Every structure is written in C-alpha cells, then in structure tokens.
Amino acid sequence: MKMKKLLLLTLPLIVTACTSGDGGFGASVVNVTASPDQIVTVNSTTTTGTTNYTFTNKAGSSATTINTATLSWKDTTGATRTETVAIPGFTLPAGFTCAAAGADPYAQCNYNDAGTTAGDRSVTRAINDAELFAKVFAAHQSVTALPVTVQFNSTANALNFTFNSANTTGGGEGDPAETAPAPLLTVNTTGTQPYSGNLSVSISGNFAVTSTVKTLVLEVTDSKGNIDNTTYTSTNPSATFSIDTSKYPDGALTLRAIAITASGLTGTSAPQTVQIQNVSAPVMQILSPDSGATMTGPSTVRVQIRQSSSTYTLANLDGAGNDVRIDVRDFRGQIVKTTYGQAIKVSDGIYEAFIPLDLIGSDFSSNTYTITATAQATLADNTTRTLNANVSVTTQVDDNKPPALSVLMPAYIVDPYTNENVRGILSRNSALMIQASDDNGVSSVRIDLVCDSATALTGQVCPVSPYTYNIPVNVSGIIQRVFEIGAQLDGQPYVQNGNYVLRVTAYDGSKANIQEFPVRVSRAVVDSTIANLASQSTVDNVVYDTRSGELNILSARWVIPGTTQNPVRVATLAYDNTLATLIPSRTRIDPELPAGTTIELTQGFSEEGSYRVDFIVEDLVTGVTRYYQGGIVVVKRNSSSN
C-alpha cells in the first residue's frame, strides 16, 4: 500500500491540461443555423421583419460573446463587398449541461458541480432583418436575388441568404422616404419573478435603413412612479443593458424602449412590466472597541445592526431574550469566552447592543483575541440570514504562564511507562522536530544531551556538563522548529555513542518549560538506516509548462525511493520561500504508517518561488530516526512573447 499525498488540481489547471488546438475544452466552436426561409426582403419601411438564428456551442467549448455579424456579397461591378454590423450582444454559455440549463438556456454550468457534463448548448435569437442587412440595402436599394453570406463572430460557419431590396417609393436607387423607428424590447433574464440583482435587457431601435441614429433609450419607471430615462442610453441602433435592480424599490418595474432619429422622428416600444425584489440582509458592525485596540480592563462591546433594503426581525439566541452573541477566539481560533446581549432599537431600521466583556481575568493572558458578534435576522421574504462582525484586539495583563512545549520527532516507540529501556536512536543523519508556543513569545529553545552514569553504556564517559545547543527564536504564537542534531554530534564537544536524556527547554524570557526524552546516540550503519528506504530523497515527476507567461513548473514529487519494512512515524516539512531557515512553512505528522508505505509528497505550484520538502522518518520497531532533506525546485514564470 502506498501513501499518496496529492494536492487538488484547480479548475484552471484542469482546463490548461485539457486544452487542445482542435477545439477542445477552452476553445470556442460555435455553429449557427437560421429559420428555413432564408430569403430576406428589406425596404425603406421594413421595421419588424426578423429571422430566428440558433447558435450552438459544441460540447466542451468555452463560453463566447456574440455581438457582431459580417456580411459579404458581390456588387454590380463584381467586386467583393464586406461590411460588419453590430447586433444586440449576448453570451453563449460554455459547452456543458446541467440541471440549471434545462430551465434557463443562458445558465452557466459549473464544471466542478455534480451532474455537469459536456454537451452542446444552443440559444435561439431573433435578429431584425432591416438592422442586419441595412448596409446591403443602402448599397443596393433596387436589387433582387442578391447572394449574401452572413457570419457571426466566433462562429464556425457562414449562412447563405438571398437578398431582395424593394424601394417602395419607386425611385430606383434614389432616396426613399424616412419612417419613424419602431423599437423592440427583450428581457433576457429568465427564471421566476420577482427578479433581483442585475436584469439583462436588450433593445433594438428598429430604425429605417435610411435613418441616422440619434439616441436609443431604455426608460425605467419604478413602483413609485419615478422615471429614469438617462441612465441607460446608447447611440447605437441596438444595445444590451444590465439594470441594477437594487437601486429601485421593490415592486413593479416598467420598461420601455425609445428610439430617436437625427431628423427628430421618435418611436416607442410597448411597455413591459417585471416584478423585482431585492431582499438583502442588514449590516452588522462592532463600533467599539476599535479594531487593534489594547484592552487593559473590563470593557463594553457596542454592536450596531443597520437595515439595508429589507425590514428584519432578530431571533432569540439563548432563550432569555438575547439576540446578539459575542464569541472571543484566541490566536488558535478557539472560542475561549461566549456572552450574550439584547439589541435595542435606536431609530428606524437601526438596533444597538451594549454587552459587557472582561478579558483581563485569571483565565486570560496578554495576547491577541478576535471578538465576533453574531445575530440571526429574518427578512421580509421569511428567509433567515446569519449576521457577523469581527474586530481584533490585544490584552495587556500579567502573564506568569510558561511556554507550551512538545518534542514531535523522535517519539516514543513503546509506552515509556511499561518499558523504559526502549529508546529512540539518534545518528549522524538525525534531526529533531520541536513545537513550542507562548502568549508573549518564545525567546529561545535549548537542547541538552544529559549523560547519567546509572544508565550509561559500557565504556561511555559522562561529562560533568551536558552537551548544550541554544536556538534563538523570538517568535510569538505556535512555532515548529527543525534542529539537525546529527550534524552536531561529531563537532566539539564530541558526543560519545551511548545513552542520554534528550532535554528540551523553551523560554519566554521569564518562565521555562522542560521536556525530557531518553535517546541513544549511535553511529553504527544499522542505527542510521531506515530498512528498505534509500539514503536520500529525490525529486521526480516534474511537470513542465513552456507556454509564454505561465509558470515553468506545474508540479513535482518529493519521494524517498523504496518502501518501508516496518511501521514508521513521518514528519513532512514543506518550505515555501523559507529555505534559509529550518522553520517549515507547512508541516504534517503521520503518527503511524504501515509497512510497505512509499513516503512521498506531490505538490502543485501557483506562484513563483523556491520550494523544498523534507522528511523525518522514525522506524517504530528499531527506533532509528533519519532526516531526509529534499531537493530545491525553483519555479519561475516563462517570458512573455512579443
């Protein structure tokens, strides 16, 4: 059985891995078809004729925006003419299907969601004939059976049309009479009303081909009769607007398109009314204490809850009428104190609670704490929202507590209370892993190898003073530190092979914590080797990326070749841009892995830097502890092509 440690691939990495140049995932492959009758007739008074176009994004293709069409034909001289026109834009969803797509053809399907599969996605749009073929009509106002091809942007095919131009004034290629525009309005947002958030609306001026556009307006009238005809305007013949419905009161929203020509002709669409409701939770704030404040005595937490767009009521949280809860978390994120209070109305929509709080008692020390206020609000639509607010504070009190201290590697391989003679083994290839923490900060860690003549081996000479190594720290909170003790054994003073007490002491400047651990120092080959494992780790399975502007390496694996003969305890130490120190940026302790385990870690990279992964392995049968320092992987970004 192999131990596999793989980081999750993110969607961008999956997309990158699966992209292909033939229209695979990440490429847009769109086909378009039109309604069966592809003979189009346009004249100076044509304003309402439309053709339905079905746009299909092939399975696995990425989303794309359709907003232009290119028309090609040969004029009376035989020269090829090409004109590009703007159409009301829309987004064709990516080539994936899901439950949401069944109700809304524009719904985006999240690749990572259950039930999402690759599949063709189609959207049908009605496009005004006069608007699409206006430039053809302007060039040929008396023509019949003119072949014209139309290709929409980002599509894989062109459509063939037969174009007829009928000038109702009978003036041949002369100027036809101008008619008033007849604008059309389409609400793109689907689903059940009332709507909330942004509402997508497309309008087409439906201008006569002889008209010049002056203004196209989307007029919005709210439920109180206020008219907004200045926010959503365009000088194009068609436009799509995103209406922020939260700016309007809940209720009916009446929409109307207004088109005005340069000559002063005006047309209006039939009004469309939609219902909107933007139910938003109230805003909670902690007004005092200020974030970053230092508390030296009992204080009061002032919490304010302010209404947004919806009325609300607050739920009883403790059965005693209190509707605001205060949680205090320490630097580990653990809740160390909880208290409650009641919010009182101070004005319409605004409530405040004043809750006493004492963090200076005997249960607290000088440290950083996070104060979190929580409430439950029931909104106008009977939904319930959880409200939260946080501030970070520090406390200043007398602290007589010593640091916390643990020796993580090596560890006891049997219960020391039943067999005290079994010791972990330290060799030239060993390392220690120590964890310490203190409210005020750990100032230093000292390591002693203490020889006791009562337990010394034959021939072992115990010095008067212990072998001592000091490690300066000066770090607050929880620290994990690796110490390469094996490299120190042969120095001066020389540490003899034999039995010792490994004593680790953590200081905070005034108090100390001492932990002791029986070990044996041995330079024998058998005592420095983990059975069936190589003598050093390697880096392999490096995945490179040569694309311009991307990281040159996507992932790599650190592995100790071989599989374990006995159960082992493993500390995995990751160093991300902290290679100059032995303070790992990320760690993992596996207390016991079975025989037959491959010790490895595969890591993906999301930013530039220098990366290394080390292992400390202890054989849980022999007690041998060995340190495997990994190779360094340097991740850089490829140069961008010009």
C-alpha positions in Angstrom: 0.0 0.0 0.0 1.4 3.4 -1.0 0.9 6.6 0.7 -0.1 9.2 -1.8 -0.2 12.9 -1.0 -1.6 14.8 -3.9 -2.8 18.4 -3.9 -6.1 19.0 -5.5 -5.9 20.4 -9.1 -7.8 23.6 -9.5 -10.2 24.1 -12.5 -7.7 26.4 -14.3 -5.1 23.6 -14.1 -7.6 21.1 -15.4 -8.5 23.5 -18.2 -4.9 24.0 -19.1 -4.2 20.3 -19.1 -7.2 19.5 -21.4 -6.9 22.4 -23.9 -6.3 21.3 -27.4 -5.8 23.2 -30.6 -8.7 21.4 -32.4 -11.5 23.0 -30.4 -11.2 21.0 -27.2 -12.1 22.4 -23.8 -11.1 26.0 -23.7 -11.7 26.7 -27.4 -14.9 28.2 -28.7 -16.6 26.1 -31.5 -19.9 27.7 -32.4 -22.2 26.7 -35.3 -25.2 28.8 -36.3 -28.4 27.9 -38.3 -31.3 30.1 -39.4 -35.0 29.5 -39.8 -35.8 27.6 -43.0 -36.8 30.6 -45.2 -33.5 32.4 -45.9 -34.9 34.8 -48.5 -34.8 38.3 -47.0 -36.6 41.4 -48.4 -35.7 44.8 -47.0 -37.0 48.3 -48.0 -37.3 51.7 -46.5 -40.3 50.9 -44.4 -39.2 47.4 -43.2 -39.0 47.6 -39.4 -40.4 44.5 -37.9 -39.3 41.5 -40.0 -37.0 39.2 -38.1 -35.1 35.9 -38.6 -34.5 33.3 -35.9 -30.9 32.2 -35.6 -29.9 29.2 -33.5 -26.3 29.4 -32.1 -24.8 26.1 -30.8 -21.7 25.9 -28.7 -20.2 22.5 -29.2 -19.6 20.2 -26.2 -16.6 21.1 -24.1 -16.2 24.6 -25.7 -15.8 27.7 -23.7 -18.4 30.5 -23.4 -18.3 33.2 -26.0 -20.0 36.6 -26.7 -21.8 37.1 -30.0 -22.2 40.8 -30.8 -21.3 41.4 -34.5 -22.1 40.0 -37.9 -20.0 40.2 -41.1 -21.9 40.3 -44.4 -20.2 39.5 -47.8 -21.5 39.9 -51.3 -20.5 40.9 -54.9 -21.7 44.3 -56.1 -22.8 45.2 -59.6 -19.2 45.5 -60.7 -18.3 42.1 -59.5 -16.2 43.4 -56.6 -16.5 41.6 -53.3 -18.0 43.8 -50.6 -17.7 43.1 -46.8 -19.5 45.0 -44.0 -19.6 44.4 -40.3 -22.6 45.4 -38.2 -23.3 45.4 -34.5 -26.1 43.2 -33.2 -27.6 43.0 -29.7 -24.9 41.2 -27.8 -25.4 38.0 -25.7 -23.2 35.4 -24.1 -23.4 31.8 -25.4 -22.8 29.5 -22.4 -19.9 27.0 -22.4 -20.5 23.5 -23.8 -21.6 21.9 -20.6 -25.1 20.8 -19.5 -26.6 20.7 -16.0 -30.0 20.9 -14.3 -30.0 24.8 -14.4 -29.6 24.7 -18.2 -33.0 23.0 -18.5 -34.8 26.0 -17.1 -32.5 28.7 -18.4 -30.8 28.4 -21.8 -28.3 31.1 -20.7 -27.4 29.4 -17.4 -23.7 28.8 -16.8 -22.9 25.3 -15.7 -20.1 25.0 -13.1 -17.6 22.4 -14.3 -17.0 21.2 -10.7 -20.6 20.7 -9.7 -22.1 17.2 -9.6 -24.3 16.5 -12.6 -22.4 18.8 -15.0 -21.4 17.0 -18.2 -20.0 18.1 -21.6 -22.8 18.7 -24.1 -23.9 21.0 -26.9 -25.6 24.3 -25.7 -28.0 26.2 -28.0 -29.6 29.6 -27.8 -32.1 31.0 -30.3 -32.1 34.7 -31.0 -34.4 36.8 -33.2 -32.5 39.5 -35.2 -34.2 42.3 -37.1 -33.7 41.8 -40.9 -33.5 45.6 -41.6 -30.9 46.2 -38.9 -28.7 43.3 -40.1 -29.0 44.0 -43.8 -29.1 47.8 -43.6 -25.7 48.3 -45.2 -26.6 45.9 -48.1 -29.8 47.9 -48.7 -28.0 51.2 -48.5 -25.7 50.0 -51.3 -28.4 48.3 -53.4 -31.8 49.9 -53.0 -33.2 48.1 -56.1 -31.8 44.6 -56.3 -33.3 41.1 -56.3 -31.8 37.7 -55.7 -28.5 39.0 -54.5 -26.5 36.3 -52.8 -25.2 37.4 -49.4 -23.3 35.4 -46.8 -23.6 36.2 -43.1 -21.0 35.1 -40.5 -21.4 35.9 -36.8 -18.3 36.5 -34.8 -16.8 33.4 -33.1 -18.8 31.0 -35.3 -17.5 28.2 -37.3 -19.8 28.6 -40.3 -21.4 31.2 -42.6 -25.1 31.4 -43.7 -26.2 32.0 -47.3 -29.1 34.4 -47.9 -30.9 35.6 -51.0 -31.4 39.4 -50.5 -34.2 41.4 -52.2 -34.3 45.2 -52.0 -37.7 46.7 -52.8 -37.8 50.6 -52.8 -41.5 51.4 -52.1 -41.1 55.0 -53.5 -40.4 53.5 -56.9 -37.4 55.8 -57.3 -34.9 53.2 -58.2 -31.6 54.0 -56.4 -33.0 57.4 -55.2 -33.5 58.4 -51.5 -36.6 56.6 -50.0 -38.9 58.4 -47.6 -37.8 58.1 -43.9 -40.2 56.4 -41.5 -40.3 56.6 -37.7 -38.4 53.8 -35.8 -40.4 51.0 -34.2 -38.2 49.8 -31.3 -38.3 46.4 -29.8 -37.5 45.4 -26.2 -36.4 41.9 -24.9 -35.9 40.9 -21.3 -33.0 38.4 -21.4 -33.1 37.3 -17.8 -35.2 34.2 -17.3 -36.5 32.3 -14.3 -39.3 33.1 -11.9 -40.2 36.6 -10.9 -39.6 38.6 -8.8 -36.1 39.3 -10.1 -33.2 40.5 -8.0 -29.7 41.7 -8.7 -28.9 42.6 -12.3 -31.6 42.4 -15.0 -30.4 42.0 -18.6 -32.5 43.9 -21.2 -31.8 44.2 -24.9 -33.4 46.9 -27.1 -33.3 47.3 -30.9 -34.2 50.7 -32.4 -35.6 49.1 -35.5 -34.6 52.2 -37.4 -35.4 52.5 -41.1 -32.3 51.9 -43.2 -32.4 55.5 -44.4 -32.4 56.9 -40.8 -29.4 58.1 -38.8 -29.5 57.1 -35.1 -29.5 59.9 -32.6 -30.4 58.2 -29.3 -31.7 54.8 -28.1 -33.1 54.9 -24.6 -34.2 52.2 -22.1 -36.7 54.0 -19.9 -37.2 52.6 -16.4 -40.2 53.5 -14.2 -40.2 52.2 -10.7 -43.1 51.3 -8.4 -43.4 54.8 -7.0 -43.7 56.4 -10.5 -40.2 57.7 -10.7 -39.0 57.7 -14.3 -35.3 57.1 -15.2 -34.6 57.9 -18.9 -30.9 59.0 -18.6 -29.1 56.0 -17.1 -29.4 53.5 -19.9 -28.8 55.2 -23.3 -26.8 54.5 -26.5 -26.1 56.0 -29.8 -26.0 52.5 -31.5 -29.0 51.1 -33.3 -29.2 48.3 -30.7 -27.9 47.8 -27.2 -28.0 45.5 -24.2 -28.2 47.0 -20.7 -27.7 45.5 -17.3 -30.1 47.1 -14.8 -29.1 47.1 -11.2 -32.5 46.5 -9.7 -31.2 47.1 -6.1 -31.3 50.8 -7.0 -35.1 50.7 -7.3 -37.8 50.0 -4.7 -39.2 46.5 -4.6 -42.3 46.0 -6.7 -43.2 46.7 -10.4 -40.5 48.0 -12.8 -41.9 49.2 -16.1 -39.5 49.1 -19.1 -39.9 50.9 -22.4 -37.6 51.4 -25.4 -37.4 54.8 -27.1 -35.7 55.4 -30.4 -35.0 58.9 -31.8 -33.6 59.6 -35.3 -31.3 62.5 -36.2 -34.2 64.1 -38.1 -36.4 64.0 -34.9 -38.6 61.0 -35.6 -39.4 59.1 -32.4 -40.7 55.6 -31.8 -41.6 53.8 -28.6 -42.0 50.1 -27.8 -44.9 48.6 -25.9 -44.1 48.8 -22.1 -43.1 45.6 -20.3 -43.5 45.3 -16.6 -41.4 43.0 -14.4 -41.5 42.4 -10.6 -38.3 43.0 -8.6 -37.5 42.2 -5.0 -34.0 42.6 -3.6 -34.0 41.1 -0.2 -30.7 41.9 1.5 -29.5 41.3 5.0 -28.9 44.1 7.4 -25.3 45.2 8.1 -23.7 44.4 11.4 -20.8 46.4 12.8 -18.8 46.4 16.1 -18.5 50.1 16.9 -16.3 49.5 20.0 -13.8 48.5 20.9 -11.9 49.6 17.8 -10.0 47.0 15.8 -6.4 46.9 17.0 -7.3 48.4 20.4 -5.5 47.3 23.6 -7.7 46.3 26.5 -6.3 46.7 30.0 -9.5 46.2 31.9 -13.3 45.3 31.6 -14.9 46.9 28.6 -18.2 47.1 26.7 -18.7 45.7 23.2 -21.1 48.0 21.2 -22.8 46.3 18.3 -24.9 48.1 15.7 -27.3 46.4 13.2 -28.4 48.6 10.3 -31.2 47.9 7.8 -30.3 47.6 4.1 -33.2 47.3 1.6 -35.4 44.9 3.7 -37.1 45.1 7.0 -36.0 42.4 9.5 -36.5 40.9 12.9 -33.9 39.4 15.2 -34.1 35.8 16.6 -33.8 34.9 20.3 -30.4 33.1 20.6 -30.3 31.9 24.2 -33.9 31.5 25.3 -33.6 34.5 27.6 -34.5 37.2 25.1 -30.9 38.0 24.0 -30.4 38.3 20.2 -26.7 39.1 19.9 -23.9 36.7 20.8 -20.3 37.6 21.4 -17.6 35.0 20.9 -13.9 35.6 21.8 -11.3 33.5 20.0 -7.7 33.2 20.9 -4.7 33.1 18.5 -5.5 29.5 17.7 -9.0 30.3 16.6 -10.6 28.5 19.5 -13.5 30.1 21.4 -12.4 31.0 24.9 -15.4 33.1 26.0 -19.1 33.5 25.0 -21.6 36.1 26.2 -25.0 37.4 25.1 -26.8 40.7 24.9 -30.0 42.3 23.6 -30.2 44.8 20.7 -32.4 47.9 21.4 -34.0 50.0 18.6 -32.4 53.4 18.4 -34.1 54.6 15.1 -35.9 53.1 12.2 -34.0 50.0 11.0 -31.1 50.5 13.4 -30.5 48.5 16.6 -27.6 48.5 19.0 -26.5 46.2 21.8 -24.1 47.1 24.6 -22.5 43.9 26.0 -20.0 43.9 29.0 -16.8 41.9 28.3 -13.8 41.2 30.6 -10.7 39.6 29.1 -8.4 40.6 32.0 -9.4 37.7 34.4 -7.2 34.9 35.5 -8.2 32.8 32.5 -6.7 35.2 30.0 -3.1 36.3 29.2 -1.6 39.1 27.2 -2.4 38.1 23.7 -4.4 38.9 20.5 -8.0 38.0 20.5 -10.8 38.2 17.9 -14.2 39.4 19.1 -17.0 38.1 16.9 -20.6 39.4 17.1 -23.4 37.1 15.7 -27.1 37.5 15.2 -29.9 35.8 13.2 -32.1 38.1 11.1 -35.4 37.1 9.5 -36.1 39.2 6.3 -39.2 40.3 4.5 -39.3 37.1 2.4 -39.1 35.0 5.6 -35.6 33.8 4.9 -33.1 33.8 7.7 -29.6 35.3 7.4 -26.7 35.0 9.8 -25.0 38.3 10.6 -21.4 38.5 11.7 -18.8 41.2 12.5 -15.3 40.9 13.8 -12.6 43.1 15.5 -9.1 42.1 16.6 -7.9 43.4 20.0 -5.0 42.8 22.3 -4.9 42.5 26.0 -2.3 43.7 28.5 -2.2 41.6 31.7 0.4 40.0 33.8 1.4 36.6 32.4 3.1 34.1 34.6 2.5 31.0 32.4 5.5 29.2 30.9 5.6 28.3 27.2 3.9 25.1 25.9 6.4 22.6 24.5 6.3 19.3 22.7 9.0 17.1 21.1 7.4 15.7 18.0 10.3 13.8 16.4 11.7 11.5 17.5 8.8 10.0 19.6 8.4 7.0 21.9 8.1 3.8 20.0 6.6 2.0 23.0 4.8 3.1 26.2 7.6 4.5 28.4 5.6 3.6 31.5 5.8 -0.1 30.6 9.3 -0.4 29.1 11.6 2.5 29.9 14.7 0.8 28.3 13.4 1.2 24.7 15.0 4.4 23.3 14.8 6.4 20.1 18.1 6.4 18.2 19.9 9.5 17.0 22.7 9.2 14.4 24.7 11.5 12.2 21.6 11.6 9.9 19.0 12.5 12.5 17.0 15.7 13.2 14.6 16.8 15.9 11.2 18.5 15.4 10.1 20.7 18.2 6.8 22.6 18.7 6.5 25.5 21.2 4.1 28.3 21.9 3.7 31.2 24.3 1.4 34.2 24.8 4.3 36.6 24.9 6.5 34.8 22.5 9.2 32.1 22.8 12.5 33.8 23.2 14.8 30.7 22.8 14.9 26.9 22.8 17.8 25.0 24.4 18.6 21.3 23.7 20.7 19.3 26.1 22.1 15.8 25.9 22.4 14.7 29.5 24.5 11.7 30.4 23.6 9.7 33.5 26.2 7.3 34.8 23.4 5.0 36.1 22.2 4.3 32.5 25.4 4.9 30.6 26.6 2.1 28.3 29.9 0.2 29.0 32.8 2.5 28.0 30.7 5.6 27.9 32.2 8.5 29.8 29.7 11.1 31.2 31.0 14.6 31.1 30.4 17.0 34.1 28.2 19.3 32.0 25.6 18.3 29.4 26.0 18.8 25.7 24.1 22.0 25.1 22.8 23.7 21.9 20.9 27.0 22.0 18.4 28.1 19.3 17.3 31.7 19.3 13.6 32.1 18.4 11.9 35.4 19.5 8.6 34.4 17.9 5.1 34.6 19.4 2.3 32.1 18.8 2.9 28.5 17.8 6.3 27.6 16.2 7.6 24.4 14.8 11.4 24.1 14.5 13.7 21.5 13.0 17.1 21.0 14.5 19.8 19.0 12.7 21.3 17.4 15.8 23.0 14.7 13.7 25.3 17.3 12.2 26.3 18.4 15.7 27.3 15.1 17.2 30.8 15.0 15.7 31.7 18.6 16.5 33.3 20.0 19.6 32.3 18.9 22.1 32.2 15.4 20.6 29.1 13.4 21.7 30.1 9.8 22.5 27.9 6.9 21.4 25.7 5.9 24.3 22.6 6.5 26.3 21.4 10.1 27.1 18.4 12.1 28.2 17.4 14.5 25.5 16.2 17.6 27.4 14.4 20.4 25.5 13.8 23.7 27.3 11.6 26.6 26.0 11.9 30.1 27.4 9.7 33.1 27.2 12.0 35.5 29.0 10.8 34.8 32.5 9.4 31.2 32.5 10.6 27.9 31.2 9.1 24.6 30.2 11.3 21.4 30.1 10.5 18.2 28.3 12.8 15.1 28.6 13.2 12.1 26.3 15.5 9.1 26.6 17.6 8.5 23.5 20.6 6.5 22.3 23.4 8.1 20.2 24.8 5.6 17.7 27.0 6.0 14.6 26.5 2.3 13.5 25.3 1.9 10.0 22.4 -0.2 11.2 21.3 2.6 13.5 21.3 5.3 10.8 19.3 3.4 8.2 15.5 3.0 7.7 15.1 -0.5 6.4 14.2 -0.7 2.7 14.5 3.1 2.2 17.2 4.9 0.2 19.7 7.1 1.9 18.3 10.3 0.5 15.1 11.6 -1.1 14.8 12.6 -4.8 12.7 15.0 -6.8 10.9 13.4 -9.8 7.6 13.6 -11.8 8.3 17.2 -12.6 5.6 18.6 -14.9 6.9 21.4 -17.0 4.9 24.2 -18.8 6.7 26.0 -21.7 3.8 28.4 -22.6 4.6 32.0 -22.7 3.8 33.9 -19.4 3.0 30.7 -17.5 4.9 29.1 -14.6 7.7 26.9 -15.9 6.8 24.1 -13.5 3.3 23.0 -12.6 4.1 20.3 -10.0 6.8 18.0 -8.7 7.1 15.0 -6.4 9.5 14.5 -3.5 10.0 10.8 -2.7 12.2 8.5 -0.7 12.9 5.6 -3.0 11.8 2.2 -1.6 9.0 1.0 0.7 9.2 0.7 4.5 9.9 -2.7 6.1 8.4 -1.7 9.4 5.7 0.8 10.5 7.1 4.3 10.6 6.3 7.7 12.0 6.8 10.5 9.4 7.1 14.3 9.7 6.6 16.0 6.3 8.1 19.5 6.2 7.4 22.0 3.4 9.5 25.1 2.9 7.9 27.7 0.6 10.5 30.5 0.1 11.9 29.9 3.6 14.8 27.8 2.6 17.4 29.7 4.6 15.8 28.7 7.9 14.7 25.4 9.5 11.2 26.8 10.3 8.9 25.0 7.9 6.0 26.9 6.4 3.8 23.8 6.4 4.0 20.5 8.3 2.3 17.2 8.6 2.7 14.4 11.2 1.7 10.9 10.3 1.8 9.1 13.7 2.0 5.6 12.1 2.2 4.4 8.5 2.2 0.7 7.8 5.0 -1.4 6.5 5.1 -1.2 2.7 4.5 2.5 2.6 6.1 4.8 0.0 7.0 8.1 1.6 6.2 10.9 -0.9 4.5 14.2 -1.5 3.4 15.7 -4.8 3.0 19.5 -4.7 1.4 21.8 -7.3 2.6 25.4 -7.7 0.6 28.5 -8.1 3.2 31.2 -7.8 6.9 31.8 -8.3 9.4 30.8 -5.6 11.8 28.2 -4.3 10.2 25.1 -2.8 11.6 22.1 -0.8 10.1 19.2 1.0 11.9 17.3 3.8 11.0 14.2 5.7 11.9 13.0 9.2 11.2 9.2 9.4 11.3 7.1 12.6 11.2 3.3 12.4 8.7 2.3 15.1 10.4 -1.1 15.6 14.1 -0.1 15.8 13.7 3.5 16.9 16.1 4.7 14.2 15.3 8.4 13.2 16.6 9.7 9.9 16.4 13.1 8.3 15.9 13.3 4.5 16.5 16.8 3.2 14.8 17.3 -0.2 16.0 19.0 -3.3 15.0 22.6 -4.2 12.6 23.3 -7.0 12.8 26.8 -8.4 9.5 27.9 -10.1 9.7 30.9 -12.4 7.4 32.5 -14.9 8.2 31.9 -18.6 9.0 35.1 -20.5 6.1 36.6 -22.4 6.2 36.5 -26.2 6.1 39.8 -28.0 
